[in-house]
Amino acid sequence: MAGHKQKKRKIAHSQRSEDNGGEIDTSKPTAVFTPSGGRSQTFSVAIAGSIIANAKSIEQKTYLAGSIARALAVFCVDEIVIFDDELPSKKKLRPDECTGYDDPSHFLAHVLSFLEAPAYMRKTFFPMHINLKFAGTLPSLDMPHHLRAHEWCEYREGVAVAKDQYSMYGDGKSKKQKGSKEEDGSGVYTLVDTGLPEYVRIPNLEIPEYTRTTVRFKSDDPADGADAVAPSAPREEVGYYWGYAVRRCETLSAVFTECPFDGGYDLSFGTSERGTPLSEVVASKTSIPKYKHAIVVIGGVAGLENAVKVDKELQARGIKPMEVDQVFDYWVNLLPGQGSRTIRAEEAVWLGLMGLQPVVERNNSL
C-alpha cells in the first residue's frame, strides 16, 4: 500500500532456511500485523466492573484483567467500556490503597490502561501503585504500537516533554534534543519522546508537557520531524490496529449515551444464557447489517439484569431487569449447552469476540 513503509523489522515472516535443509523455522513467532487499508469502523467491548470484586486477591484480580486485555489485543478491539452494575461503595479510599475491593471498575480500568500503553511511556503515566503491583508479570500485549527502538513505523505514540530537557527523562535514559528555537522559523514547537534515541520535533505546535501524543513522521528519517495527529489516524488513514481506548461509565445506559463516536453505536449485542445462540445469529448473513460502530456488552456474575436494578435512567424508561434485552439489537447466548454452571466474564470476552469475528470480517470486507 502506498505510504506504508516498514524498515529495521526484527520480526520477519517465516522463511525456509537453507541451513535447516529447507525446513520452515517454527522456533520464532512470525505473525506481524499488516494494515490492509484505512478503517473507519470500530468494535467495542463493554464489561461490568464487578467481575473484579468477585476475585479474591490482588494477584487474581490482576490476572483476570490481563486475560481480558489479551483478548482485546488479539481481536483488535478499539474500545473497552467498564460500567458499574452495583451501587458504589461509600468508603473513602486512600491514594495508595488498592481499589480492587471497593472500586473494582477503577482497578480494571487502571490495569487495562497500563497494559495498553507502550512500555517506554509507562513510567511517565503510571507512577508506582499497589493496583499495578503484579501487572509486570502479565504476558505482553505486543500490539502494533508497542514498537521497539529499532523498529520503524510511520506512526508512533509519544509523550510531550519540556524543551530544555536533554537527559534523564522518564526511564532515566539520556536523550538528545535536535535543533533549537532559533532553528525553528516560528520559535514554536514541541518535543516528543517516542521511544527513539532522540526526541521528535513537532513544529508550529505547543503541546502541554506529559501529554500523550500520536505522531506521524514526515519521512523514513525521524530527524526530519513529525506531525501530531489524532489517535485514530493510524487506523483511519492506513488501517493499523492501534490499541484500545479505556472508558468508564457509572451505569449501563451511560455506555450508550456517552458513546464518543458520531451517531453512537449502530450495532449492539447483549449477552445472556437466555439469549438466542450466537452461532445462529452469525450464520444468518442477512440478519446483521453493516455497522460503523459495534459493541458487545458482558455483564457481571448476576448478569446484565442486575445492571438495570442500579440504573435510574433505564428504570425511568420503564425497563425492568428481565427486559434488559430491549436495550440491545441482539440478545445472544455465547455458548448454549455449556458444561460448567457458569461462564466467567473473562471467558465470555474470548467466546464473544471469537463468535463475532465472522461478523467483523464480513463487515470489513464490504
Stockholm file with secondary structure:
# STOCKHOLM 1.0

chainA/1-366         MAGHKQKKRKIAHSQRSEDNGGEIDTSKPTAVFTPSGGRSQTFSVAIAGSIIANAKSIEQKTYLAGSIARALAVFCVDEIVIFDDELPSKKKLRPDECTGYDDPSHFLAHVLSFLEAPAYMRKTFFPMHINLKFAGTLPSLDMPHHLRAHEWCEYREGVAVAKDQYSMYGDGKSKKQKGSKEEDGSGVYTLVDTGLPEYVRIPNLEIPEYTRTTVRFKSDDPADGADAVAPSAPREEVGYYWGYAVRRCETLSAVFTECPFDGGYDLSFGTSERGTPLSEVVASKTSIPKYKHAIVVIGGVAGLENAVKVDKELQARGIKPMEVDQVFDYWVNLLPGQGSRTIRAEEAVWLGLMGLQPVVERNNSL
#=GR chainA/1-366 SS CTTCCCCSCSSCCCCBCGGGTTCBCCSSCCCCCCCCSCCCCEEEEEEETHHHHTSCSHHHHHHHHHHHHHHHHHTTCCEEEEECCSCCCCCCCCTTSCCTTTCHHHHHHHHHHHHHSCGGGHHHHCCCCGGGTTGGGSCCCCCTTCCCTTCCCSEEEEEEECTTCCSCBTTTBCCBCCCCGGGSSSSCEEEEECSSSBCEEEETCCCCTTCEEEEEESSSSGGGCEEEECTTHIIIIICCCCCCEEEEESSHHHHHHTCCSTTCCSEEEEEEEEEEEHHHHHHCTTTSCCCSEEEEEECCTTCHHHHHHTCHHHHHTTCCGGGGGGGSSEEEESSTTCSSSCCCHHHHHHHHHHHHHHHHHHHHHC
#=GC SS_cons         CTTCCCCSCSSCCCCBCGGGTTCBCCSSCCCCCCCCSCCCCEEEEEEETHHHHTSCSHHHHHHHHHHHHHHHHHTTCCEEEEECCSCCCCCCCCTTSCCTTTCHHHHHHHHHHHHHSCGGGHHHHCCCCGGGTTGGGSCCCCCTTCCCTTCCCSEEEEEEECTTCCSCBTTTBCCBCCCCGGGSSSSCEEEEECSSSBCEEEETCCCCTTCEEEEEESSSSGGGCEEEECTTHIIIIICCCCCCEEEEESSHHHHHHTCCSTTCCSEEEEEEEEEEEHHHHHHCTTTSCCCSEEEEEECCTTCHHHHHHTCHHHHHTTCCGGGGGGGSSEEEESSTTCSSSCCCHHHHHHHHHHHHHHHHHHHHHC
//
